[in-house]
Amino acid sequence: MAFCHLHVHSPWSFLDGASNLKHIIEKAATLDIPALALTDHDTVAGAVRFCQLAEEAGIKPIIGTELTLDDGFHLVILARNKKGYQNLCRLLTRSYSGSTTKRKGERSLNAAGADLQSEWPQSYFISSPEKLCLNRVELIELGLTGALEGLVALSGCRHGEVPTLILERRFSEAKEAAEHYLQAFGWDNFYLELSSVRLPGTRLLNRYLMELSESLHLKTLVTNNVHFALPEDFRIHDLLTCVRLDIRLDQAHPERRPNDENYLKSESEVKQVLKEQALMDYNRIIHETFELAQSCEPSLPDTEDLRPSFPTEGESARDMLKRLVMEGAKQRYGGSRSGSIDVKERLEHELEVINRLGFEDYFLLAWDIVRWAKARKIRCSGRGSAADSAVAYCLFLTDVDPISRGLLFERFMSLERAEPPDIDLDFDARYRDDVTAYVYKKYGEDHVATIATYNTFRARSAIRELGKAMGFAAGELDRFAKALPAGLPADAIKSALTAYPESRVFNNYTLERDHAKWYALLDACEKVAGFPRFLGTHLGGIIITGAPVTHLSPLQTAAKGVSIVQFDKDDIETLGLAKLDLLSLQMLAAVEEANDAIIQRNPSFNYYGIPLEDRSTYEMINRGETIGVFQLESSAQRALQARLSANRFEDIVASLALIRPGPIKGDMVEPFLKRRSGQEPVDYPDPRLRDILEKTYGVVLFQEQVIEIATVIAGFSPGEADRLRRVMTHGRSQQEMKAIGELFIKRAIKNGTEPGVAKRIFEMIRGYASYGFCEAHAASFAVLASRSAYLAEHYPAEFYAALMSCQPMGYYPLHVLVGEARRRGIAVLGPSVNKSFGRCTVEDISDKQDCKNGKAIRLGLRLVKGMSSEVLDRILKERFSNSRQEVFRTEGNPFTSIRDFILRVKPPRHIMENLILCGAFDELYQNTRRMLLWEYASARNASPTEAVGSTTSHSNSFLQDFSLIEKIIWEYKILGVGVSGHLLSPFRDGLRRQGYHIAAEARHLPSGSKVKVAGLLVRPHRPPTKSGKTVVFMSLEDESGIIDVTVFERVYSQYGHLIFNPTSPVLGVLGRVDHRGNAVSITATSITTPLSHLDLTTSNGYKTL
């Protein structure tokens, strides 16, 4: 016999557990504890990881929860078996259905930290419940119907109803409550929970619990209500409690624990407490605790019970899948080709693997979803390793032919790996939620759920939340948080203070003045690193189950209305379940927008007929003019394209794989470029490698190549080869890598390879395997990249208008896209209450000097800050009373004055002011934005007629309109771009006097020339490098376009704070012009802020100007 802790909290109790599961399990193992029950508040979110860690440590995992009832009392519930787990999930699901949205004392989501919310839309958060909708009466009813079968209830800690009433000396009510729980759960399934926590009143509590046990003949057990593994972790728990309660450490609160007693105690420590409380029968109590733990069985669900079943009519899923695949093969390959030996054998092989692993229904589900979307003209495409599958290709899930490309199915699925497939499907972002809604409707809400995600403590959020509880001033915390790199782990702050210049500045000037206090905060941040902070919804992952989803997990409802399970994608994978990722891709929305606009002007246009090797498109790509082009627009991609001289689709595929952190760090880019250009010979250690590596010039670029090399050279089966790739990819120790190498070389020699050659080949794949990219994924994205490049070259007005309409998206902000459109000779016109639609549109014009091709883009009203769909609908409805639909015309009933607009639309104040400030009324009132604001503001309290009746008069004509720079600044604040001009235009003369060139001039200077440029800072980033040194890549944008800047470590260490914690939106760079192929960039030697007086961050109203 040994003591078992049956009431344990982890960080999945959200701010009420101070030790991660790994530490809890490790501590339990050192104490020889045979079983643990995880009982987080109102959730089983940590159950999968808990079971995995516990089983690895030889500890029996018991899944439970500490349920919060509708009156605020707690009740600990454990699952005895699988049936009990199912009922536990149903119980929690039912309790969530009528819950409020915050646990007692927990502050609201809006107050919890800007950094957490900035990474996720509000609709993706699910707050912890304050109280759930279950009560004692409902529990009795559920018990009578068998809905509590397999569940064990413990009376709970001091928040439990029975203990609370005892401590309040309401003994008869405590007995009545115990009788109710007994009636609900039964004699064998309701225990009175004694406490081994040293607190005032514990002796009284335990004595009366024992008396109640004797009176009602109830079993007892003892717990320590564990909230942390070690006594020293109490400090972190107390701090997290203060965060949850939104109080400071120097403020008292009854929810704060008075001591460090709630740790994972040993059996002897528990016995000692019981002895102190004169409970001489402690051995029996500990034995009953042990017996309950022994009676509990593994309770996580069986995967087979949860796999979905696709509804078929008159045929099995296996037969239906084969029929659909063969029909699709005829469409994909043509009648004769579909019957060829290679296609037939490949499809039969894939179907055999799919069927043996039991995933035929999964493929049918994916087929059905894509079929539904395409029938409704919702643009979609598959990506990822699913594009290695010919079955997926023939089901029209993907658009890459893996047979023609020689892609290996085993990168996607294999019998040896026996893991669930993972199909990623991209949908037009505007309609992705419609697709998800279809899945819920067709397969039933009881069988469909979205996967959870957990937003964890990162550096910025930890600093702000823990610092507030520790009493730091909000301004100090904000400055410190902003001085840390975004996404930095909470346990990496100390190293960041010396590694990053922007952080180093704060360290030097602030932290050192109060070193002990600040470093206490940093120590606390390290402790909570990775702790889950909020439960949210995965951006696209769903599961479809055969049995009800509540056999897997409780269901909660997200703010956007979908039900979610409490497990994330890693948990789902661990359980062996297949998920579908229904992802939203803004580029597909932009492509559809552009396609519609092009067809309006050219009805014969066929997007799917776009050639993938159009000569003028490749010439544009080779000039590096790919801003806005899918996957080819980053500064690194533009620089690569300018050197690569791409002239075929395969070059695009390769470039997408090359510009990734791994290949860059692995120094794969330069060998590839040199071999392609003939500067370096292509060498194959074994002639059998030619067919595998010829298209990548002897460089191991793709993961599929590693698999094929192991198959051809070492005689591995494709499944064994993929396992080898996965092992090599996951950064094994030197000893493990040595063992892998010995196995590969041994098998290669046996397969007829010379020993020296075998060693050389292994070293080659060893160097590249961890950096290789999935070729199927690269090829999938390359199709969209090539077609979007074609649109940018041949239909730039329609393409860039579509990109602007779909903001935010892609790599660049709106003002960069507008600048690129202007560089291509397209005029960009501001929003107009009479000419603009919600989206950006193309107009034919000929009277603009900056319009070289007779087309202009009119910015849409959706871009106006604060614009609501309701106001936008009213504007369009009033202009087109005969139709609520947006059309490519401006006839109808235009607004004739600001008075007319207000009377008909009735806009709220903030929208009206923003429309005036961004120039949407300029065509009606030339140069009168200030006057319109003044009149609108002065008349707001009058009746509608009085408020605007004087706007056509000249009574306020003495008001001077905004200056050009004032107009531009307001346009940037409201639209994100200057319509009246670029932000730097009004300052150009002054900048020239300081020696600054425009970007277009700098690009034409000879290589090595010294130059000064200034521009808006765009997308600074620090990718990993082979040397480990920091190199910053960024761009500067001015009125002539964009130019890329490279900042090496020495300069970065001096000026990094200006780049990553900027005080001005405009940076000036002194540096050297560098030419590499067609690419032109500047290597910085110094950085400054030439326009530091500009402020684009405030928008408190026009009075600020």
DRENLUMMAR-898679 format. One record per residue (C-alpha): x, y, z. Coordinates in pm, whole numbers, plus 32768, in hexadecimal, padded with zeros to 4 digits. Example, Ala and Ser with C-alpha at 12.3 -4.5 7.8 and 13.67 -1.06 7.14 Angstrom:
2
84CE7E3E830C85577F9682CA
//
This chain:
1105
800080008000807381647FB67FCD82B77FC97F32833E7E877EE284AB7E457D8284BC7DB77D5386367DAD7E6486DB7CDD7E63881F7C157F4788797AF37F6E89BA7A2A7E37894A796A7D7889CF7A957DD28B2279FC7E868BF97AFD7E418AFE7C147F568A007BD680C28A617C018186892E7B8E818388997A34811987317A03827B86B879C382F287387B1581C086AB7BC781F785537B30836C855B7B78832C85B67CE2822684A37D02831A83A77C73842584037D73832183CE7E8682BD82787DF7815582E97DD880A181DA7D107F7C82AB7C917F1A84167C5B7DCD84B47C037DD485F37B367CAE86CB7BA57CCF881C7AFD7BB689177B1C7A9488C07A337B70882879277C2A86F178B57D0C87BF77D27E4B872F78637DD485C578607E8C8545772B7FDF85D3778D7FA6856778F67F5C84007893808583F377A8817B847878AC80ED83A879C780F982637903826082A8789C82B582D47A0F81FB81977A7680E882587B2A7F7782097AF87EC6833B7A6B7D6483827AE27C9D848B7A2C7BB4856F7AE87B4D86D67B1C7AF287C77C2F7997882A7BC07909897E7C157793896D7C5C769C8A847C1B76AE8AFB7D8578298B167D74787489DE7E3D797A88E67DC0795787707D977A76868A7D367A11857F7C3B7AE8845B7BC67AB2836C7AA37ACA81FF7B0B7ACF817C79A67A8581D2783C791081E8787D795782D3799B7A3483A978BD791F83C477BA782A842D78C9792685247954794585C577FB77CA85D277D777A98664793378A0877B78E9780087BC779676AC87DE783B773588C1794777D589A77843769189CC778276058AC87876773F8B52791777AB8CB6794F79018D1278CD79EE8D4579ED7A5D8C807B1D7A2E8D2E7C677B248E497C8F7BB38E2B7B317BD48F6C7A6F7B438F8B79157BF68F2C77D57C0E9098776C7CE190E6789D7DC28FBA78837ED3904477A77EE790E176527FF68FF575DB7F1E8EBF76047DFC8F5775497EC88FFA74377F348EA373BB7DD18E1B739D7C7E8EA473387B908EDB745C7AA78DD473CA7BAB8CC474057BB48CE875827AEF8C1E767F7AFE8CA477E17B008BCB791879A48B9B79AA79438C4E7AEA78308B5A7B3C778F8A497A73762389F77A50761B88B07B17759388947C78755087857D7773EF87447CFF746387127B99757486267C0F746F85517CBD73A0854A7B7F74D284EA7AB4752783DA7BAD73CF83457B8973F483327A0E754A828A7A1B75FC83BF799B76F183B07ABF775182457A8B78C6820E7AB178FA83537B6E797683847CD1793684C67D8E7A0785537EAA797286577F937A8A87427F337B7388417FCD7B05896E809B7A4789EB7F6B797388AF7F75781188CF7FFD783287D481197980885D819B790689C4817E77CC897F8249789588C58352798D89E4837578628ACE839B77DF89DD84A576A0899C83E076B8882A8429755487BF83D8756B886B828476B887C0824676188670828D74F686C281A575EA8721808F76AD85DE80C2756B851780AB751785BE7F61766C85677ECD764484077F5474F483EB7EA9758C84647D6176C5838B7D597675825F7E36771D81C17F63785281477EAE788C82867DE9787B83A27EE3799E83E27FD179D184E480DF7B1B859080997BF885CA81C97D0D86CC81B07E7D86AC82027EB3882381DB7F1F88DC83157E2789F983287D588A8E84427C1E89BE84657CA5888583B97C9787BC84FC7B2C881D85327AD987D683C87B73867C83C67AD3861F85167975867484A179B085CD83507A07848E840E78CC84B184E177FE84E783A778A083B2830F783782DF843876D9837184367699833182C377818203829F784F82B8819A79B0826A812F7AC28366816E7C0B83B380C87D1284BE80EE7DA185B47FF37E8986DD7FFF7DD687A97EF27F2187C67E397F60890A7D7780DB88F37D5581E687E87D6982D288847E6682A289727F8D837F8A757EE5828A8A867DC3818C8B277EAC821A8C7F7E5981C28C517CEB80698BCA7D4180248CF87E1B80958DE07D047FB68D2F7C067E968D487CFB7ECA8EC07D0B7EC78ECC7B8E7D808E097B8D7CE58EEB7C937D7190287BF47E1590987D377F7790E77DA6804F90187E8E802A91227F9A7EAE90FC7F9A7DF98FFE80727CEB8F1F7FE27C398DEC80717C868D257F327DFD8D3B7F747E8E8C0E80257F3D8C62816F80578B64815881138A6B8080805B893280F37FB888D47FA780E5881E7F17811786B37EB281568618800681EC84C4804D812783B6810181E783F48241819C85688232802985258202802A8432832780D9853183FF7FCB863683C07EB8853B840C7F6A84DE85507F7F864D85B07E07865E85847DD1853186667D518457854A7DDF831285C97D2F824984BC7E0D82E383B57E848193832B7D1D813182D57CE0828582327E1B826981607DC0810481047C65816D808D7D0B827B7FBC7DF181747F277CD180827EE97C0E81897E297D3F81CE7D517D6B805A7D177C0180367CA67C2A813C7B967C7E80C57A367D15817879087BFE8255788B7C6E830D77537B99829F762B7BFB8198752B7C54822F73DC7B8D812E73187A48819C73BE7A80830373547ADD82DC71E879D88376710578F182B37022789983526ED7772C831B6E73772382436D3A760081B46C79760E804A6C08778A80266C14789C801C6D15797B81456D597A9C807F6CC879E3803D6B81796681A26B687AC282316B9B7B53814F6A8D7A3C81AB699C7A6B832169D37BE3830469B07BD08245686A7ACE833967DF7BAE845968467CDB83B067A67C2B83B366567BEF852966787D4E857366F37E13849266087D28844E64E67C958300648B7DCE8254640A7EC382E465067DE28291662F7DFB812165D47F72812065AF803B803B668D80E9814F67557FA5820967A77EE380CD67F17FF0803668CF8023817F698A7EB081AB69D17E8480416A3B7FAF805D6B247F2B81996BC77DCE810B6BEC7E5D7FD26C8D7F1780A26D927DE9817E6DD27D0480536DFD7DF17F8F6EDB7E1880B96FC27CA080F06FC37C8F82516F377BB082226E067A9382E16EAE7B8183FF6EFB7BD4842D6D8A7A6484226D317A1D85346E2E7B2A86116D967AA385C86C39794486256CA479B187716D3C7A7787D86C07795E87686B227865883D6BE47949896F6BD9799389536A66782389246A1677ED8A7A6AB479178B0D69FB79DE8B356B3C7B478B316AD17C178A2C6B897D5A89676B6E7E1588606C347F7688856CB4807687DC6D8F80E186736D767F86860E6CFC800086806BA680E5854B6BAC7FAB84796B807F2484186A2B7DDC83BA6AD47DBB851E6B587E0C859F69FB7D0384C569587C04852F6A5E7C55869869FD7CCD86E86B5C7E1B875D6AD17E9587E469847FF1874B69798022860C68B28107853B69938139842C688E81BF851A6786829885C7688B8315847E691B829A84D46A79829283C36B7E814B83676C25820782F46D5A825A845C6DB480E384796DF0807E83206E6E812781D36EAB80DD80896F508220809C701581C881EF70AB8057819470CE7FFA82F971287EBD83B070C57ECE84796F827EC185F26F9B7E1086A16E7D7E2A881D6E717D2788CB6D987D368A406D4C7BF18AF76D047B9C8C566C957BB38D0C6DE27A608DB06DB179AC8C626DAB7A788B7C6E86797F8B9F6FA478698B3B6EB2792989FD6E63795389B16FD577E189F3700F778E88F66EFD785E87ED6FAC77AF882C70F9765A881F7051769286E76F807743860E707F7694869771B2770F876F72D07729863573A5783285AF72B578F786E6724D79CF87CF73197AE688C672EA7C37887B73857CAE895574A37DE88A1F74BA7E8C8AA775F27F1C8C037600803B8BE776F481028CDF77BF82088D8176E283028E8C7746822E8FBF770680EF8F3977A281A88EAD78CF82588FF9790D811390BB78FD80388FCF79C7812E8F5F7AD381C790BB7AE9807691597B2A803690647C47818E90B27CD3813D92257CDD820792AD7BBA818693E67B1080C293A179D281989490790582DA93E3796C824D928D791981D2930577C783279394776C83D5925677DC82E491737721830C923975E1848692227604846F90A575EB84558FEF749E82F78F7C744782BF8E0A748D83EC8DF0757583BE8CD0767083838D4477D584B98C8B784C859D8D397750857B8E9D77D186C58EA6788E878C8E39775F86CA8F33768887469050776388A3901C76DB88538F8075888767908774FB87C591F874E4866192707518865191A6765987B1920576C08758937676C0863F933977BA8723925C788B88329363789E8751948778F8863C93EC79CA8678928D7A4A87CA92D67AE0873893EF7BB6866092F67C77870D91B17C24867D90D07D37851391307CF98524910A7B8185DF8FC37B8D84DE8F367C7E83E28F797B6984C28ECF7A6884E98D9F7B4A836F8D887B63834D8DA279EA84388C7B79C1835E8BAA7AA7821E8BE579E182BA8BC1788781D88AEA77B280BB8AE178AF7F6C8AE977F87EC18C3878287D898C2077537CCC8B13769E7C828B7275377C1A8ADB73EE7D098A5672E97D058B2971AF7C868A0B70D87CAE88B471747B7487E471A17B2B867C71FA7A0685AA718579B7847B725A78E9834172397883833073A6780E8479744279268572747378DC857375E77973841775F77ABA84CD75B07A9E8618766679AF870F77037933881776107940898C764578BB8A9F756679A88BA674DC79438D1074B0791B8CD2733B78168BC9738678CC8A84733778F0896A74317A518908748B7AF487E275367BE7882376527D0B877A75A07DFF881D74B07E94878E73727FB086E1742B7EB9863275107DE885C573E67F1F853A733D7F878482747A7E3183E074897E5D836873237D39842E72987D3484D171447CDD863F712C7C83871370027D1288706FE37C1689546F397CEF8A8A6F187CA08BE56E9D7D8F8C736D9B7D6A8DE16D457E258DB66BFD7D0E8CD46B7F7C188DE86BD37CF38EE36B1D7D118DFF69EE7B978DDB69E07B6A8F566A007C658F8F68E77BC88E7F68127A708F1E682E7AF8907567D67BBA8FF166AA7A8E8F32662379C1907266327AB5910165327B258FC064867A158EB4648D7AF78DB263E87BF38DB865047C2D8C6365A87CF38C6566EC7D338AEE66DE7DB58B17657E7ED08BFC65ED80188B6E6566810E8B136677823A8B72659E81DA8CC26506830F8D78648782B58EDC64ED824B8E62664583A18DC5667B844A8F04660583888FC2670F83E78EC0681785568ED567B18550904C67E784E1900A694D839D90C8691082C58FD869D5822D90AD6AE980D3901C6B29811B8ED46A7480C78DA66B4881F98D196BFA82EB8DDE6B1C82C88F396BB583B28F376CE284FB8FEE6CC685B68EA26CD284E08E0F6BBA85028F466AE3867C8F3D6B1086848DCA6ABB85AE8DF56983868E8F0C690887B58E19691887078CD568B8869A8D396759856E8C54676C84E38BDE661F84158AAC667A83198A3D677B84188961682D84E28A97688283BA8B26693D838C89DF69FA84FA89DF6A5E84FA8B4C6AC783D58B146BB3849B8A026C5D85E08AC76C6885678BFD6D1C85188B576E6685D18B726FB2865B8A106F9386F08A236E3487818B7C6E7A881F8B076FBF889789CB6F1389438A996E01887C89F36CEA88348B316C2689908B836BA389EA8A236B2A889D8A0F6A7488CD8B5F69C48A368B1B696789E989C568D888BE8A43681889898B5D677D8AAF8A75672A8BA08B1A681E8BC389D468DA8BB68872684C8A95878C68A08B22865769458A6F850C69848B2F841F6A6D8A6B82FF69D689D282FD6877888B8282690C886283D869AF8846848B685F86D6843B6830868D84A96995875A85EB69AA8776866568438658875F685E86FD87FE6991885F87F9690188E086F469F4886587AD6B29878786EB6C18867187EA6C2B853687216C6684CF862A6D718453853E6C6585B5852E6BDC863884AE6D2B853583996D21858A833E6BBC8701833A6BFE86D3824D6D2485F681736C4A86DA81656B19882E81666BC187F080A86D0586CE7FCC6C9C85DE80526DA0846D802B6D6083C9817F6D268325816B6E7D847081166F25851882326E688415832C6EE2844E82BB704785C282F4700E857784546F8E849D84A370BA85A5842871AE86B284F9710485CF862970F485868633726786E8869072D087638554737888938536745789E784E673C189CB838274428877835073A088EE83ED725B8A1C8307725E893B81D7728188608250716489948283708B8A18812A70D388CA8091707388B681586F308A1C81056ECB89EF7F946F1F88B47F7B6E4F895080466D328A807F616D20899C7E326D2188E07ED56C018A1E7EEB6B2F8AA780426B8D8C1C80706BCA8C6580B56D3E8D0A82056CFB8BEC82736C1B8AEA82006D1A8B9282D36E298BA184026D438A3183E46CE789CA83C76E528A9184FD6EAC89E585B26D8D8885855C6E0088E7858B6F6C894686F26F22880287416E6D86F6865A6EFA8697873D701B867588676F3085C087C16E0F846A883D6DA7833C87786D36834287806BB981CE873A6B9F8181886C6C72827289446BAC81DA88CF6A64807989146AE380CF8A776B44819C8AAA6A0880628A8469347FB98BA369EA80FE8C6969E981248C4668707FBD8CA268277FBF8DCF690F81038E42686980568E2867187F3A8F04679980329004681E80DD901566CA7FB2900F65DF7E95909B66B27F42917567B77E21926467F87D2A914F683F7E29908469047E9F919B69E97D3B92196A1A7CE190BB6A907E0C90AF6B7C7DA891FD6C107C4291846C3D7CB490526CFE7D8E91036DFB7E1990A56EEC7ED08F916E37801F8F2C6DB1816E8FBE6E04814091336DD08057923F6E5B7F6A93016D7F804F94296D41815793476CA4805892AC6BB87FDC94066B56814294716B16817E93416A3A803F9384697480AF94EA693A8209947368D2815D939E67CB80AF94D467417F5D94A167E67EBE95CF688B7E2E959769E67CFD96666A3E7C7996A86B997B2C962D6C1F79F796E26BA8789996D86C37781696D86AD1791296026A1579A0950A6B0E791093B76B5B796992E46C877A8D92496BCC7B9192F66AF67B30931369887BD19363683B7B6E949A677C7BCA950A661C7C689663661E7D49972F653E7D78987C65EF7E73981066F77FE3985966C1804B972B67907F66964266CC802695A465AD7F30949765437DE3954865647D789490669E7D5594F868067D00944669487BF094E66A1A7C1D94946B8B7AF293EB6C2B7A2A946A6D507A7C93326E1C7BDA93BF6E437B5594EB6F077BAC94B870747A7A946071437998942070177885932A707577D192406F8B768692E06FED76F394406F8A779793BE6E4C7656930B6DEB758D94496E23767B95166D4C766494236C2A74F093EE6C5274B095636C45758795876B0D74E5945E6A607381944A6AD67337934769CA7439924D6A4E74F491F96B8D760891536AC7775091FA6A73777D921F68FD788592B9682177CD93FD67DC778A95476887763795A267FA751595C068EA74C496BE69F3760D97676A58762F983E6B8B762099AE6B38769C9A466C7D770E99EF6DD775AF9A486E4D751F994F6D58761398426DCB75C6986F6F3E744F98736F0D745097366E3D7565966A6EE2755B96E6704C76C6968470917755968071F278439796724D798B96DA7230793C965570D478C597A8705B79FE985670D67AE0974F703E7A30976A6EEE7A6B98E16EF17BD598C66F637C3797C66E5A7B9E98966D427A6697CE6CF079A499156CBF7AB799CC6BFF7A0399B76AB278DC9A726B4C79A49B6F6C157AFB9BC56B917C029C186C977B0D9C2D6DB67B549B026E967B979BDE6FC67A639CB06F8479859B7C6F637A0C9AF270A979D29C3E7158786D9C5B70DF781F9AEF712578B19B08728577FE9C4D72D976AD9BCA726476B49A6B72FA75C19AC6740E74C69B67732173B69ABC725874269A0E711873AD9B29703A74479C37711675879B6F713A75D69B766FC975009C866F3B76189D866F3D77259CAD6EA576EE9D326D4A77199E986DBB78619F506DD378349FC36F3B79689EFF6FA27A369F3C6E6F7B349FF76F417BAF9EA36FC07CF09E436F127CF09CDA6E9E7DE79BD86F197F449BEE6E8D7FBC9ADB6DA4807F9A2A6EB77F529A3D6FA07E77999F6E967F74988D6E527F9E983C6FC37E27981E6FF37E0D97436EBF7F18965A6F497E63964970967D0D960770007D5E95426EC27EBD94C26EFF7F41957E6DCF7F6D96E16D567E83972E6C367EEB98996C138055982C6C04815B97596CAD81B697B26E11831398196DA682A898F06C7D82799A346D4183CF9A046DE1848B99A76CA585359AF76C7185B79AF76DD5862999916DB886E499DF6C7687979AF96D23880999F86E21888C991B6D08877598186CF98728976E6BAD85DB96D96B5085D2955D6B3485B6956169B786F7962D699C87B1954E6A91875A941969C4881094AC68978951950A694B8A87943569068AD4931969F38BA993916B148B2494F56B0B8AE2959F6C57897B960E6C74887E969D6D69871096356D4F85E396706E2D849295C76E31838095226EF4840693EE6FA7837292AF6F168386914B6FA184D0913D705E852C8FD870B8864F8F0B713F86568DB3709887468CA97118889A8C9E7070899E8B8C70478A9F8C55710D89AC8C95722989E58E0A720D88C18EF871F688768F9070A487489073707A868E908C6F32859A91A96F05850E92906DFB84DD94056DE383BF94956D1783AC95F46C8B82E796A16B7883B395F16A698390948F6AEA8440939E6BD185AD93476C0A8638922F6CDC873792646DEF8821916C6E96889F91B86FF489BE90E2706E89FE909571DA8AEE91B1722B8A0192BB71AA88D392057234896891FD7391898693797385883B93D372DF875992A87319867B936C740A861E945B72F185B39334721884F49257730A847993587407845594847321840095E0739C83BF9658723A831A95B1710D842E9635702C859495BA703486C196486F8587DB95616F18893E95B26EB189DC94916DFE8A7293ED6CCC89BA93876B8F89DA92126B428982916969F789528FF069E888C38F85689D879490606860876C909D69D587CC91EC6A6A87DF92266BE0889093056CD9897B92886DE6894C93756F0B8A6C941C6FC289979502709C8826954270E1876F967971548610970B71738603983D708E8491988670D184769829724083729937727D8267987671B7816397B3727D807896C371CE8012960A73097F0A96F673977DB2972F730B7CFA97ED74197C4298CA73257C9C99E972417CE29AD073677E349A2573937EA29ADF725A
//
